[in-house]
């Protein structure tokens, strides 16, 4: 019985070490919301300061509608740039997905193949894009200011630099 207990303890300890070795530390996303007027146009910026994980370079998909209520607003632009003083990111794709997984930046397949969000994150440059959608009838993308009517999710793909620091700003108008 003692030998069986010792074996069980050894297996438990070994499984903890294996689990910890396989566990991936998630990246972090910190958000701020700024509302302002430009002339008579109401505008809102939701800024995501992102740090890729130390062992997989990824950030978690981030829901952000509740951060600064944007229902009834229009997505106007999305800007990405390396965070000053941080580790430069790889070129990476940005997706803004609605509650039906439609990418408001125009990916054909809802978050796998980017269109306007393709390589939006750059190692040294600030880049900006506007909303788009893929028109299946025309077989092409059309620029389109989409009115928000549900939850949005920020998704970043193909960013491969561990602990990379980058910022994404989403601007909405009403």
N, C-alpha and C positions, 0 to 999 in steps of 0.2 A: 504494500500500500504506500509506504514511504517513497519507494522508487517511482511508482506511478504518479504520485504527487509532485516529485522533483521533475519528472519529465513534462508534466502539464505546466509547471511554473516556467521551465526553460522554454517551452513552446510559446507561452504567453509573452515572455520577455522578448523573444526573437521576433514575434509578430509585431510588437510595438516598434522595434527598430526598423523592420521592413516597411511598415506603414509610414513612419516618419521619413524614411528615405524616398518613398514614392510620393509623399504629399507635396503639393505645389503651393507655394505661398502666393496668395492673390495680390495683384497690384492694387493701388489705391486711386480713388477719384474724389477730389474735393470740389465742391460746387459753390458758386456765388451767383446771385441774381441781382441785376441792376435794371431799374425801370427809369425811363426818361422821355422827354418830349423833344422832337426835332421839328421845329415849326409847329404844325398842328397834328403831326403824326405821333401817336403813342408807340414807343419802342421798348423792347425788353431784351436784355442780353442774359443768357445763361452760360456761364463760363465753367468749364471742366478743367481743372489742373490735375493731370494724370501722371502717375509714376508706375511704370511697368513693374511686374513682379521681379524679384531678384533671381528667380530660377526658371522662369518661363516667358518673361518679357510681356505678358498679357495684362490687360486690365479687365475687371469684370464688366459685363454688359450692365449699363446703368439706366434705370428708369428715371425720367426727370420731369415729367409733367407736374408732379406735386411740388417740385422745388420752387417753381414760380408759375402759377396757373397760366397756361397758354391756350386753353380751350377757347375757340373763337378768334384766335390770333392766326396770322399767316407766317410760316417759316420764310424768312427773307434771304438769309445767307448763313453759311457755315465757314468759319475760318479756323485754320490750324497752324501752329508754329511751335518750335522748340522752346521750352521754358528757359528763360534766361538763367544762366549759372548752373544748369543741370546737365545731365548726360544726354547727348544728342540721340534722337530716335532714328530708326531705320525708316525708309519710305514705307508708309502703311496706308491702308484703306479705311475710310470712315463711312459708316452707315447710320442713318437716322430712321429707325423703323417705327411704323405706327402699330396700333394694336392688332392689325391683321398681318404683320410682318412685311408690309409694303415699304420699301426703302424710299424715303422722300428725296434722296439724291439720285434716284433713277436706276438702281441695280435691276437687272433683268429677273433675278431669281431670289429676291428678298434677303440679301445679306451674304451672298457668296461671291458674285462677280460684280465689282463696283463699276459705276459709271462716272457721275460727277464727283463721287468721293474717292475715285481711284488715285492712289498716291497723294492724297490730300495732305498727309503728314509727311514732312520733308526734314532732313537732318539739319539744314541751315536756313531755309527760306520760310517766310510766311506765305501761305497759299489760301485762297478763298474760292468758294463756289456758290452756286445758287441751286435751289431745288429743281428737280426734274422727275419725270416719270416715264416708264417704258410703255409705249402704246403698242399693244399686241397687234392691233389692226394694221398699223402703219409699219410695224417692225422696226421702230426707231424710238429714240428718246426725244422728249419735248420738254423745254423749260416751262415750269409751272409753279406758281406760288400757291402752295397747298394750305387750305384752312385746317387747323388742328381741331379734331373733334374727339380725341381720346388720348390715351397714354402714349408717350414716345419713349424709345429706348436708344441710347447711344451704344454703338458697337464698333470696335476697332479690330481689324484683321491684318495679319501679316507683319505686325511690328515685332521684330526679332531681337532687339537690343535689351538685355536684362537691365532693369532699373532705369530705363529711359524716361526722361522728363519732357512732357509735351502738353500743350494747352489747346483746347478746342472751344471756340466761342460760337454759340448759336444765337442769331439775331431774329427776333420776331417783330412784326408790325401789326397795328390794328387801326 
